[in-house]
Amino acid sequence: MKISEYANISIDVYNMNGQLVENLYKGFKNPGEYSINWNASNVTSGAYLIKLVSGSFVKTQKVMLVK
């Protein structure tokens, strides 16, 4: 992910029922490129939504977890 300005961001994982599974990050980040790893050892295989919120910017991506 690329952050263009100092911002408060939140990255959450949701199941397909819209229930929060895990918060991956919440806090402030300086401008730059970042990556994040999700340790999904405690969740089952299936489809999930990863949601990034930064101010008014919101991006959601569907991912498939296969174990």
ABEGO torsion letter per residue (X at the ends): XBBABBBBBBBBBBBAAGBBABBABBEBBBBEBBBBBBBAAABBBEBBBBBBBBEABBBBBBBBBBX
